[in-house]
């Protein structure tokens, strides 16, 4: 590899002290080509240290004490100087894809040979991408795919399916929650048979099975209140 004029400042972020120690020895052994300028073991320390040091390259583990470090990637990159190489044991492709989509320039597995890790740091520092072709293919597809319209809210669809008459019936049922079908039918000026038919239709539309479930659903979705005029 060609020597670089500037010593690459590297921030190491990993929650395993043994990994931090090993990486520090590996990278500092490459001085003056590159050197470790700081270490961090949690998301908060990573952000604070990155803000203070603005390192050239951040070698980042994605799993930091049970928290996914993808959340902090935008903050780590906000200084417009730092570039990120993800060094991870993660095998879930979706997680790796998200890391690239959030700005990681390189992705290396923790079992990669030491020389490959050093090469990735230098390549990313120089502005190159160090990501396998399969990951780049998936990320490119996501970036260029036509966005599908958002799916309709199922609850909104259910509520919209009610007729004005059915909404009136729901309000009467909720208001007279302990009343008999006969009493409710009289209040609505319909027969009990007609009321039962209406209730069957309402149950099917709202996905409930009885008056108690209807009462709970109606109160939750404010079907017990009269529409504003």
C-alpha positions in Angstrom: 0.0 0.0 0.0 1.1 3.5 -0.7 2.2 5.5 2.4 -0.1 8.3 3.4 1.1 11.8 4.3 -1.3 12.2 7.2 -1.3 9.9 10.2 -4.9 8.5 10.3 -6.5 9.2 13.7 -8.7 6.2 14.7 -11.4 6.1 17.4 -12.2 2.5 18.5 -15.7 1.8 19.8 -16.4 -1.6 21.3 -17.8 -2.8 24.6 -15.3 -5.7 24.9 -12.1 -4.5 26.6 -10.1 -7.4 25.1 -11.1 -6.3 21.6 -10.2 -2.7 22.3 -6.8 -3.7 23.6 -6.1 -6.0 20.6 -7.3 -3.3 18.1 -5.2 -0.6 19.8 -2.1 -2.7 19.6 -2.8 -3.6 16.0 -3.3 0.0 14.9 -0.6 1.6 17.0 1.8 -0.9 15.5 1.2 0.8 12.2 2.5 4.3 13.3 3.0 6.7 11.8 0.6 5.5 9.1 -2.3 5.4 11.6 -2.7 5.7 15.4 -5.4 5.3 18.0 -6.6 8.7 19.2 -9.3 7.4 21.6 -11.5 4.5 22.7 -15.1 4.2 23.9 -17.3 1.3 25.1 -20.8 2.7 25.0 -23.0 4.8 22.7 -22.8 7.9 24.9 -19.0 7.8 25.2 -18.7 7.2 21.5 -20.7 10.3 20.7 -18.9 12.5 23.2 -15.4 11.3 22.3 -16.2 11.7 18.6 -17.4 15.2 19.2 -14.2 16.1 21.1 -11.7 14.5 18.8 -13.3 14.5 15.3 -11.3 11.3 14.4 -10.6 10.5 10.8 -12.0 7.0 11.1 -14.2 5.4 13.7 -14.1 1.6 14.0 -17.5 0.8 15.4 -19.0 -2.3 16.9 -22.8 -2.4 16.2 -23.7 -4.1 19.5 -22.7 -1.8 22.4 -23.8 -3.3 25.7 -27.1 -4.5 24.2 -27.8 -1.3 22.3 -27.7 -1.0 18.5 -25.1 1.6 17.5 -26.9 2.3 14.2 -28.9 4.9 16.2 -25.8 7.0 16.8 -24.3 6.8 13.3 -25.8 10.1 12.1 -24.3 11.8 15.2 -20.9 10.2 14.7 -20.8 11.5 11.1 -22.2 15.0 11.8 -18.7 16.6 12.0 -18.3 15.9 8.2 -14.7 14.7 9.0 -15.2 11.2 10.5 -15.9 8.1 8.4 -17.1 4.8 9.9 -15.9 1.3 9.5 -18.3 -1.2 11.1 -16.4 -4.1 12.7 -19.1 -6.6 13.9 -20.0 -10.1 14.7 -23.6 -9.4 13.4 -24.8 -11.8 10.9 -28.3 -10.3 10.3 -28.0 -8.8 6.8 -30.8 -6.3 7.4 -28.8 -4.8 10.3 -25.7 -4.5 8.2 -27.7 -3.0 5.3 -29.1 -0.4 7.7 -25.6 0.5 8.9 -24.5 1.3 5.3 -27.8 3.2 4.6 -27.0 5.3 7.7 -23.6 6.2 6.5 -21.0 3.5 7.3 -18.4 3.4 4.6 -16.9 0.0 5.5 -18.2 -3.2 7.0 -15.8 -5.9 8.3 -16.5 -9.0 10.3 -14.6 -9.4 13.6 -13.1 -12.7 12.4 -11.5 -10.9 9.4 -7.7 -11.0 9.1 -5.8 -8.1 10.8 -4.4 -7.0 7.5 -7.9 -6.6 6.0 -9.0 -4.5 8.9 -6.0 -2.2 8.5 -6.7 -2.0 4.7 -10.4 -1.1 5.4 -9.4 1.7 7.7 -7.0 3.2 5.1 -9.4 2.7 2.2 -12.3 4.4 4.0 -10.0 7.2 5.1 -9.2 7.8 1.4 -12.9 8.0 0.5 -13.4 4.5 -0.8 -16.2 2.1 0.1 -15.2 -1.1 1.7 -18.5 -3.1 1.5 -19.1 -6.4 -0.1 -20.9 -6.5 -3.4 -24.0 -8.3 -2.1 -24.6 -5.7 0.6 -24.1 -2.9 -1.9 -26.5 -4.5 -4.3 -29.2 -4.7 -1.6 -28.6 -1.1 -0.4 -28.6 0.2 -4.0 -31.9 -1.6 -4.6 -33.4 0.0 -1.5 -32.2 3.5 -2.5 -33.6 3.2 -6.1 -36.8 1.2 -5.5 -40.1 3.0 -6.0 -41.6 3.7 -2.6 -44.9 1.9 -2.1 -47.7 4.0 -0.8 -48.2 3.5 3.0 -50.7 0.8 3.9 -54.1 2.0 5.1 -54.6 2.0 8.8 -56.8 -1.1 9.5 -58.6 0.6 12.4 -59.4 3.6 10.2 -60.7 1.3 7.5 -62.9 -0.5 10.0 -64.3 2.8 11.3 -64.9 4.2 7.9 -67.0 1.1 7.0 -69.7 2.0 9.5 -72.8 3.7 8.2 -74.3 6.7 9.9 -77.1 4.5 11.2 -74.6 2.0 12.6 -72.7 4.8 14.3 -75.9 5.9 15.9 -76.6 2.4 17.1 -73.1 2.1 18.6 -73.7 5.4 20.5 -77.0 4.2 21.9 -75.6 0.8 22.8 -72.7 2.4 24.7 -75.0 4.9 26.5 -77.3 2.1 27.5 -74.7 -0.5 28.2 -76.8 -2.4 30.7 -80.0 -2.1 28.8 -81.7 -5.1 27.1 -81.9 -5.4 23.3 -85.6 -4.7 23.6 -85.1 -1.4 25.4 -82.4 -0.4 22.9 -84.6 -1.3 20.0 -87.4 0.9 21.3 -85.0 3.8 21.8 -83.9 3.4 18.1 -87.5 2.9 16.9 -86.6 -0.5 15.3 -87.6 -4.1 16.1 -85.3 -6.4 18.1 -84.7 -8.4 15.0 -83.6 -5.4 13.1 -81.3 -4.3 16.0 -79.7 -7.8 16.0 -79.1 -7.6 12.3 -77.5 -4.2 12.7 -75.3 -5.5 15.6 -74.2 -8.5 13.6 -73.0 -6.2 10.8 -71.3 -3.9 13.3 -69.5 -6.8 15.0 -68.2 -8.1 11.7 -67.0 -4.7 10.6 -65.2 -3.9 13.9 -63.9 -7.4 14.6 -65.7 -7.8 17.9 -68.0 -10.6 19.1 -70.4 -9.2 21.7 -71.8 -6.0 23.3 -69.0 -5.9 25.9 -66.3 -6.0 23.3 -68.2 -3.4 21.3 -68.5 -1.1 24.3 -64.7 -1.3 24.9 -63.9 -0.7 21.3 -66.3 2.2 21.0 -65.0 4.0 24.0 -61.4 3.4 22.9 -62.1 4.9 19.4 -64.5 7.6 20.6 -67.5 6.1 18.8 -69.6 6.9 21.9 -69.5 10.7 21.1 -71.9 12.4 18.7 -70.2 13.9 15.6 -69.5 17.6 15.7 -71.8 19.8 13.5 
